[in-house]
Amino acid sequence: MKRKNAWEKYNENERKEIFRFCEDYRKFISECKTERECVEALTAKAEANGYRNLNDVITSGEKLQAGDKVYAVNMKKMLALFQIGTEAFENGMNILGGHIDSPRLDLKQNPLYESDSLALLETHYYGGVKKYQWVARPMALHGIVVKKDGTSINVSIGEKDDEPVVGVSDLLIHLAAKQMDKKGARVVEGEDLNILIGSIPLEGEETEPVKANILKILKEKYDMEEADFQSAELEAVPAGSARDYGLDSSMIIGYGQDDRVCSYPSAEAMFAIKDPARTCVCLLVDKEEIGSVGATGMRAHYFENAMAELIALTTPAYSELTLRRALRACRMLSCDVSAGFDPLYASAFEKKNAALMGHGVCYNKFTGSRGKSGSNDANAEFIGRLRKIMDDNNVTWQTAELGRVDVGGGGTIAYICALYGMEVIDSGVPVLSMHAPQEIINKADLFEAVKAYRAFMIEG
């Protein structure tokens, strides 16, 4: 089948709209590099769009009705947006679900040490990474420190022009003969991804004076003691802003686009909805990169619990059967990225079934690996419905697999939501260099994604 490049259909005004939308997105991913930062920014935007905190509604004892908009935050790392529709919950909901966590280097709980007049921080990498990609690059520290008295300290070091950056050093090529003989997975070991943060000794300190000086700086800047690392969530991420990419500025390169390039348009699509028939939901979750585990991952029951609260707030009497029927009748787009076809690595793809950059939003009927292991594998009836919605709304879209059979694989939150019996398919933006510190997306694909998500929420 011949697939058109989306750029071919845009007129001058549409191109201006694309570049405006993508500039807002570029600023978002430049400023929001952690789950907490994403939740905080999108919660503020939700409130500006008329959303109220679900907990406040519950506390007030008031009822919800069609047209009402609420949000729920789970541990400051998971956000759910709801707009109540005119139809009964038992008829199901339209759901957009993405994740806001990304691969990175997490500081260990006891990270700080000194070695040979240098101060370093030990890390544990998060998510699937090629470890050698994370050395010899400027990094910033983002996160939160919680002291014993409950005081929270927000940390962001390395993003402003007048702030220092940190990073992991690499072995010079002149001495790297043995290193270069190693397999890619072992060129840099996980335990060696330690961050260099200082070299000036504290005057008058004889035992670990460089470490002592770092602790002095942390005390002065953040009122932070070494023991406070134990109750901290600090992430090392690539420093600096996302940038336009390509001489035609048709693409964006930046950190964390898997999966914020789908989560951002999901939230924007949600904000654009007015008076839906079916209740509309946007789920932005944590921990997808490590299996959707934990209290803020999709495997947790937070979404189900929030739905139970909504039913209790919109019906005369809560019914567990209503909840089960509502979840079963849902239709969902699992909004996660797909692998963009890269001509430099063509042998990893089967081109006829690969996502081409600039050819629109991508639908993956299944992900998983080997014989579709671990995949959702959406049903044909749902895909047929989506084909009509996309074509009726002039959305440029394509279908794809993640790569050639038996080459590798991947997963999303789709199979977890499918456990409720709802219809789910993966839908997202193709990405080059996925999981690298800097990933590349095409602006046309991002724009077609937000169009697709809006259309689905209204007509899905």
Backbone hydrogen bonds, N-H to C=O, Kabsch-Sander energy under -0.5 kcal/mol:
donor,donor_aa,acceptor,acceptor_aa,energy
6,A,358,G,-2.7
7,W,358,G,-0.5
8,E,5,N,-1.7
9,K,6,A,-1.6
10,Y,7,W,-0.8
15,R,11,N,-2.2
16,K,12,E,-1.8
17,E,13,N,-2.0
18,I,14,E,-2.4
19,F,15,R,-2.4
20,R,16,K,-2.1
21,F,17,E,-2.6
22,C,18,I,-2.7
23,E,19,F,-1.5
24,D,20,R,-1.8
25,Y,21,F,-2.0
26,R,22,C,-2.6
27,K,23,E,-2.1
28,F,24,D,-1.9
29,I,25,Y,-2.4
30,S,26,R,-1.4
31,E,27,K,-1.7
32,C,28,F,-2.3
33,K,31,E,-0.7
38,C,34,T,-2.1
39,V,35,E,-2.6
40,E,36,R,-2.5
41,A,37,E,-2.2
42,L,38,C,-2.7
43,T,39,V,-2.3
44,A,40,E,-1.9
45,K,41,A,-1.7
46,A,42,L,-2.3
47,E,43,T,-2.5
48,A,44,A,-1.8
49,N,45,K,-1.0
49,N,46,A,-0.7
50,G,47,E,-1.6
51,Y,46,A,-2.5
52,R,69,K,-1.9
54,L,71,Y,-3.2
56,D,53,N,-0.5
57,V,53,N,-1.6
58,I,54,L,-2.4
59,T,55,N,-2.4
60,S,56,D,-2.1
61,G,57,V,-1.2
61,G,58,I,-0.5
62,E,57,V,-0.8
64,L,313,L,-3.0
67,G,84,I,-3.0
68,D,65,Q,-2.2
70,V,82,F,-2.2
71,Y,52,R,-2.6
72,A,80,A,-2.5
74,N,78,M,-2.7
75,M,73,V,-0.6
77,K,74,N,-2.3
78,M,74,N,-0.7
79,L,284,L,-2.6
80,A,72,A,-2.5
81,L,282,C,-2.7
82,F,70,V,-3.0
83,Q,280,C,-2.4
84,I,68,D,-2.7
86,T,276,P,-1.3
87,E,277,A,-3.1
91,N,88,A,-1.8
92,G,89,F,-2.4
94,N,279,T,-2.2
95,I,93,M,-0.5
95,I,331,R,-2.5
96,L,281,V,-2.4
97,G,333,L,-2.4
98,G,283,L,-2.9
100,I,285,V,-2.8
101,D,285,V,-0.5
104,R,126,Y,-1.4
105,L,236,A,-1.8
106,D,104,R,-0.5
106,D,124,H,-2.0
107,L,234,L,-2.6
108,K,122,E,-2.2
113,Y,120,L,-2.2
115,S,118,L,-2.8
118,L,115,S,-0.9
119,A,198,G,-2.7
120,L,113,Y,-2.9
121,L,195,I,-2.0
122,E,111,P,-1.8
124,H,106,D,-2.9
126,Y,104,R,-2.9
129,V,127,G,-0.6
131,K,129,V,-0.9
133,Q,130,K,-2.2
134,W,131,K,-1.6
135,V,132,Y,-0.9
136,A,168,V,-3.7
139,M,166,V,-3.4
140,A,237,V,-3.5
141,L,157,I,-2.4
142,H,140,A,-0.5
142,H,235,E,-2.8
143,G,155,V,-1.9
144,I,233,E,-2.1
145,V,153,I,-2.4
146,V,231,S,-2.4
147,K,145,V,-0.6
147,K,151,T,-2.7
150,G,147,K,-2.2
153,I,145,V,-2.9
154,N,152,S,-0.5
155,V,143,G,-3.0
157,I,141,L,-2.5
163,E,160,K,-1.8
166,V,139,M,-2.6
167,G,196,L,-0.9
169,S,167,G,-0.5
175,L,172,L,-1.9
176,A,173,I,-1.2
180,M,176,A,-2.8
181,D,177,A,-0.6
181,D,178,K,-0.8
182,K,179,Q,-1.5
186,R,183,K,-2.1
187,V,183,K,-0.8
187,V,184,G,-0.7
192,D,189,E,-1.5
193,L,190,G,-1.4
194,N,192,D,-1.9
195,I,121,L,-2.7
196,L,167,G,-3.0
197,I,119,A,-2.8
198,G,119,A,-1.1
202,L,209,P,-1.5
205,E,202,L,-2.1
206,E,204,G,-0.5
208,E,206,E,-0.6
212,A,208,E,-2.2
213,N,209,P,-1.7
214,I,210,V,-1.9
215,L,211,K,-2.3
216,K,212,A,-1.8
217,I,213,N,-2.1
218,L,214,I,-2.5
219,K,215,L,-2.1
220,E,216,K,-2.3
221,K,217,I,-2.5
222,Y,218,L,-2.5
223,D,219,K,-1.5
224,M,218,L,-1.2
228,D,225,E,-1.2
229,F,226,E,-1.7
230,Q,227,A,-1.5
231,S,228,D,-1.0
232,A,229,F,-1.3
233,E,144,I,-2.9
235,E,142,H,-3.6
236,A,105,L,-3.6
237,V,140,A,-2.5
237,V,235,E,-0.6
239,A,138,P,-2.1
243,R,253,I,-2.7
245,Y,251,M,-3.0
249,S,246,G,-1.8
251,M,245,Y,-1.9
252,I,441,I,-2.3
253,I,243,R,-2.9
254,G,439,E,-2.2
257,Q,254,G,-0.6
259,D,257,Q,-0.9
260,R,256,G,-1.4
261,V,257,Q,-2.4
262,C,259,D,-1.5
263,S,259,D,-2.3
264,Y,260,R,-2.3
266,S,262,C,-1.5
267,A,263,S,-2.2
268,E,264,Y,-2.3
269,A,265,P,-2.6
270,M,266,S,-1.9
271,F,267,A,-2.3
272,A,268,E,-1.2
273,I,269,A,-0.6
273,I,270,M,-1.1
279,T,92,G,-0.6
280,C,83,Q,-2.3
281,V,94,N,-2.5
282,C,81,L,-2.3
283,L,96,L,-3.2
284,L,79,L,-3.0
284,L,282,C,-0.5
285,V,98,G,-2.5
285,V,283,L,-0.5
286,D,296,T,-2.3
290,I,287,K,-1.1
291,G,288,E,-1.7
292,S,287,K,-3.0
293,V,287,K,-0.7
297,G,294,G,-1.1
299,R,292,S,-2.1
300,A,297,G,-1.5
305,N,301,H,-2.7
306,A,302,Y,-2.5
307,M,303,F,-2.4
308,A,304,E,-1.9
309,E,305,N,-1.9
310,L,306,A,-2.2
311,I,307,M,-2.4
312,A,308,A,-2.1
313,L,309,E,-1.7
314,T,310,L,-0.8
314,T,311,I,-0.8
315,T,311,I,-1.3
323,L,319,S,-1.6
324,R,320,E,-2.3
325,R,321,L,-2.6
326,A,322,T,-2.5
327,L,323,L,-2.4
328,R,324,R,-2.1
329,A,325,R,-1.8
330,C,327,L,-1.0
331,R,93,M,-2.5
332,M,423,E,-2.8
333,L,95,I,-2.6
334,S,332,M,-0.6
334,S,425,I,-2.7
335,C,97,G,-2.2
335,C,333,L,-1.1
336,D,334,S,-1.5
338,S,429,V,-1.5
340,G,338,S,-0.6
340,G,431,V,-2.7
341,F,355,A,-3.5
345,Y,342,D,-2.0
346,A,343,P,-0.9
348,A,345,Y,-2.0
349,F,346,A,-1.8
351,K,349,F,-0.6
353,N,350,E,-2.5
354,A,351,K,-1.7
355,A,339,A,-0.8
356,L,354,A,-0.6
359,H,356,L,-1.7
361,V,396,T,-1.5
362,C,428,G,-3.3
363,Y,398,Q,-2.7
364,N,362,C,-0.5
364,N,426,D,-1.9
365,K,363,Y,-0.7
368,G,410,G,-2.1
369,S,373,S,-1.4
370,R,408,G,-0.7
372,K,370,R,-1.8
373,S,369,S,-2.5
375,S,372,K,-1.8
378,A,365,K,-2.6
383,I,379,N,-1.7
384,G,380,A,-2.7
385,R,381,E,-1.8
386,L,382,F,-2.3
387,R,383,I,-2.5
388,K,384,G,-1.5
389,I,385,R,-2.0
390,M,386,L,-2.9
391,D,387,R,-2.4
392,D,388,K,-2.8
393,N,389,I,-1.2
394,N,391,D,-1.4
395,V,390,M,-2.7
397,W,395,V,-0.6
398,Q,361,V,-2.1
400,A,363,Y,-1.9
401,E,353,N,-2.8
404,R,348,A,-2.7
407,V,404,R,-1.9
408,G,404,R,-0.6
410,G,368,G,-1.7
416,I,413,I,-0.7
417,C,413,I,-1.8
418,A,414,A,-2.1
419,L,416,I,-0.9
420,Y,417,C,-1.7
421,G,418,A,-2.1
422,M,417,C,-0.7
423,E,330,C,-2.0
425,I,332,M,-1.4
426,D,364,N,-1.2
427,S,334,S,-2.6
428,G,362,C,-2.5
431,V,338,S,-2.2
432,L,440,I,-2.5
436,A,433,S,-2.1
439,E,254,G,-2.9
440,I,432,L,-2.2
441,I,252,I,-2.1
443,K,250,S,-2.8
446,L,442,N,-1.7
447,F,443,K,-2.3
448,E,444,A,-2.5
449,A,445,D,-1.7
450,V,446,L,-1.9
451,K,447,F,-1.7
452,A,448,E,-2.4
453,Y,449,A,-2.7
454,R,450,V,-2.1
455,A,451,K,-2.3
456,F,452,A,-2.4
457,M,453,Y,-2.1
458,I,454,R,-1.5
459,E,455,A,-2.8
460,G,456,F,-3.0
